[in-house]
């Protein structure tokens, strides 16, 4: 249970960082959608330690791809 809470907190941090980083080009909803998509891509992975880092990288790639 604590692992899930830690991961949820880390994912919220990812949303906050990306919202700040992309505030001029993306809405909060777009950032949340990208993070949600990225997080879903790792849902079946048994080792959860690095999921937030991987989610942030994938979400950044998705946001950059959407911009152009």
FIBAFI-447442 format. One line per field, with one value per atom (N, C-alpha, C): residue number from 1; residue in one letter; atom name; x negated, y negated, z. Coordinates in steps of 0.1 Angstrom, whole numbers. Each point is the difference from the previous one (the first is absolute). Layout:
// FIBAFI-447442
num c(NUM  ...);
residu c(A  ...);
atome c(CA  ...);
x c(X  ...);
y c(Y  ...);
z c(Z  ...);
END
This chain:
// FIBAFI-447442
num c(1  1  1  2  2  2  3  3  3  4  4  4  5  5  5  6  6  6  7  7  7  8  8  8  9  9  9  10  10  10  11  11  11  12  12  12  13  13  13  14  14  14  15  15  15  16  16  16  17  17  17  18  18  18  19  19  19  20  20  20  21  21  21  22  22  22  23  23  23  24  24  24  25  25  25  26  26  26  27  27  27  28  28  28  29  29  29  30  30  30  31  31  31  32  32  32  33  33  33  34  34  34  35  35  35  36  36  36  37  37  37  38  38  38  39  39  39  40  40  40  41  41  41  42  42  42  43  43  43  44  44  44  45  45  45  46  46  46  47  47  47  48  48  48  49  49  49  50  50  50  51  51  51  52  52  52  53  53  53  54  54  54  55  55  55  56  56  56  57  57  57  58  58  58  59  59  59  60  60  60  61  61  61  62  62  62  63  63  63  64  64  64  65  65  65  66  66  66  67  67  67  68  68  68);
residu c(X  X  X  X  X  X  X  X  X  X  X  X  X  X  X  X  X  X  X  X  X  X  X  X  X  X  X  X  X  X  X  X  X  X  X  X  X  X  X  X  X  X  X  X  X  X  X  X  X  X  X  X  X  X  X  X  X  X  X  X  X  X  X  X  X  X  X  X  X  X  X  X  X  X  X  X  X  X  X  X  X  X  X  X  X  X  X  X  X  X  X  X  X  X  X  X  X  X  X  X  X  X  X  X  X  X  X  X  X  X  X  X  X  X  X  X  X  X  X  X  X  X  X  X  X  X  X  X  X  X  X  X  X  X  X  X  X  X  X  X  X  X  X  X  X  X  X  X  X  X  X  X  X  X  X  X  X  X  X  X  X  X  X  X  X  X  X  X  X  X  X  X  X  X  X  X  X  X  X  X  X  X  X  X  X  X  X  X  X  X  X  X  X  X  X  X  X  X  X  X  X  X  X  X);
atome c(N  CA  C  N  CA  C  N  CA  C  N  CA  C  N  CA  C  N  CA  C  N  CA  C  N  CA  C  N  CA  C  N  CA  C  N  CA  C  N  CA  C  N  CA  C  N  CA  C  N  CA  C  N  CA  C  N  CA  C  N  CA  C  N  CA  C  N  CA  C  N  CA  C  N  CA  C  N  CA  C  N  CA  C  N  CA  C  N  CA  C  N  CA  C  N  CA  C  N  CA  C  N  CA  C  N  CA  C  N  CA  C  N  CA  C  N  CA  C  N  CA  C  N  CA  C  N  CA  C  N  CA  C  N  CA  C  N  CA  C  N  CA  C  N  CA  C  N  CA  C  N  CA  C  N  CA  C  N  CA  C  N  CA  C  N  CA  C  N  CA  C  N  CA  C  N  CA  C  N  CA  C  N  CA  C  N  CA  C  N  CA  C  N  CA  C  N  CA  C  N  CA  C  N  CA  C  N  CA  C  N  CA  C  N  CA  C  N  CA  C  N  CA  C  N  CA  C  N  CA  C  N  CA  C  N  CA  C);
x c(-8  8  -9  -10  -9  -7  -3  -6  9  13  10  1  1  1  -12  -12  -13  1  4  1  10  11  11  -6  -7  -5  -11  -8  -10  7  10  7  7  5  5  -11  -12  -12  -3  1  -3  10  13  10  -4  -3  -3  -13  -10  -12  3  7  3  10  9  9  -7  -10  -8  -9  -6  -10  8  12  7  12  -1  11  3  -10  2  6  -1  4  11  2  10  9  12  9  -3  5  -1  6  11  7  -8  -7  -9  -12  -5  -11  5  12  5  3  5  3  -13  -10  -13  -6  1  -5  8  13  9  -3  -2  -4  -13  -10  -13  1  7  1  7  10  7  -9  -10  -9  -9  -1  -8  8  13  9  -3  -5  -3  -14  -8  -14  -1  -6  -1  -9  -10  -9  4  4  6  -9  -12  -9  -3  -2  -3  11  12  12  2  -1  2  -10  -13  -10  3  4  4  12  10  12  -3  -9  -3  -7  -9  -7  10  9  9  10  5  10  -7  -12  -7  -1  -3  -1  14  10  14  3  -3  3  -8  -13  -8  5  4  5  13  9  12  -2  -11  -3  -5  -6  -4  -9);
y c(12  -12  -13  0  -11  -3  11  -2  -7  3  -6  -15  -3  -14  -8  6  -7  -2  10  -2  -11  0  -10  -14  -1  -13  -4  9  -3  -4  7  -4  -13  -4  -14  -10  4  -9  -2  11  0  -10  1  -9  -14  -3  -13  -6  8  -4  -2  9  -2  -11  -2  -12  -13  -1  -11  -2  11  0  -3  4  -2  -10  -9  -9  -9  -3  -9  7  13  7  11  4  11  -4  5  -2  10  -2  10  13  -1  12  8  -6  6  7  -6  6  12  -2  12  11  -2  10  7  -7  6  8  -5  8  13  -2  12  11  -5  10  6  -8  6  9  -3  8  14  -1  12  10  -6  9  8  -3  7  7  2  6  14  7  15  3  -10  2  4  11  4  -9  -5  -8  -15  -6  -13  -12  3  -10  -11  3  -10  -5  5  -4  -15  -8  -14  -7  4  -5  3  13  4  -7  -2  -7  -14  -7  -14  -1  9  0  3  9  4  -12  -6  -11  -12  -3  -11  3  12  4  -2  4  -1  -15  -8  -14  -7  3  -5  4  12  5  -7  -3  -7  -14  -6  -14  -1  11  -2  5);
z c(0  0  0  8  1  -14  -7  -13  -10  1  -9  4  12  5  -5  2  -4  -15  -8  -14  -4  6  -2  2  12  3  -10  -5  -10  -13  -4  -12  1  11  2  -2  5  -2  -14  -8  -14  -7  4  -6  3  12  4  -7  -1  -8  -14  -6  -15  -2  8  -1  0  9  1  -12  -4  -12  -13  -1  -13  1  10  3  -12  -8  -11  -13  0  -12  2  12  2  12  0  11  11  11  11  -4  -7  -4  -10  -9  -9  7  10  7  8  6  8  -9  -12  -10  -4  -3  -4  12  12  11  2  -1  1  -10  -13  -11  3  4  3  12  11  11  -3  -8  -5  -7  -7  -8  9  13  9  11  -2  10  3  -10  2  5  2  4  15  3  14  9  -5  7  -1  11  -1  4  4  5  -10  -12  -10  -9  3  -8  -1  11  -1  -10  1  -9  -15  -2  -14  -5  9  -3  -4  7  -3  -14  -2  -13  -12  2  -11  -1  10  0  -7  3  -7  -15  -4  -14  -7  7  -5  -2  10  -1  -11  -1  -11  -13  -2  -12  -4  10  -3  -4  4  -3  -14  -5  -13  -8);
END
